[in-house]
Amino acid sequence: MRAPALPWRARLVAALSELAPDPGAVSGTPAAVLVAVFVADDQPWCWLMRRAAHLRQHPGQVSLPGGKPEPGDAGLLATALREAHEEIGLEPAAVDVLGEMPPRLTSTRFRVTPFVGLIAADFRPIVQPGEVGRAFAAPLRLFTPDGALRVPPTAPERGPVPSYLTDDGEVVWGATAAILHRLAAALGP
């Protein structure tokens, strides 16, 4: 771990300690995601991906690397690490896992547990084209109230969906936006 990441490591650990997980908080199909954080220009960033357009669930949507557990996974952390390796080529050993966030229930009834890990700033994703259209990084500061953008919801009855626009035009919304907003808010300015 390079020195610039060390103060952010402590801040992330402190922020996660304020967000104690409560496994009984929500029900739904278990899933896990990895918030892979790196430090560049003394700011925390995270890796996101746009799902491949041909996928049955959430095609073309921006998400964090992750998915449902498989029989060989030794828990949800193993699921998040395996999926990050499969989807963007991030080796599990390259992730300094700092902790987990409270689960989030999605509109499609997935109970998503986010794990936060610190990675090297020089990581470059290798996407799995069967699952991922592209991978890109965004600064966590984007997911603060100042970075908010309102876009039309996918279903009118759901009302406005808080979402965030990246510098390269990707729209981050739904559970992914909620997870990143909660982490950014816990980190503070």
C-alpha positions, 0 to 999 in steps of 0.5 A: 500500500502506498503512503497516500492511501494510508490516511484514507484507509483510516478514514474508510475504516472509521466510516465503516465502523459508523455503519454497523451491519445488521444482517436481519435488517432486510430480506431478499435473495442474497448478493454481494458487491465490492466497492474497490476504492483507490486513492488518486490526487489525494481523493478516494475513487472507486471502480464501477462497471456498465453491465453488458447490454445483452444480460437478462438482469439489469442490462446496460446499467452501471453497477459495482462488481458483484453478484449472487453466491455460488456453491463454492463461495465461503460467504458473501465476502468471497462472493464479492471478491470472486465476482470482482475477479471475474468481471474486472480482473481484480485479484482477491489478494490485491484487495485490502478488505476494510469491512462491510456496509449494511445490506441494501434491498433492491427493487428486484428483491436482492439483499445486497451486502457491500464490502469495501476494500482498498486497492492500488491506484495503478490497477487497470481493469480487464473486463469480462465481455460476456458480463461487462460492457466497460469499467470506469472509475469515479471519485467518491465525492461525486456521490455527495448531495452536491453531485446529485442529479435527478433523472426520470425514473424507470417506473413512474410510480417510483417517483424521482430516482436520485442519480449521479452523472460521471464526468464521462457521461455514465449515470449511476442510480438505484442501489449502486447510487444509494450504496456509494452515497451512504459511503461518501456521506459517512466519509464526510468532506 
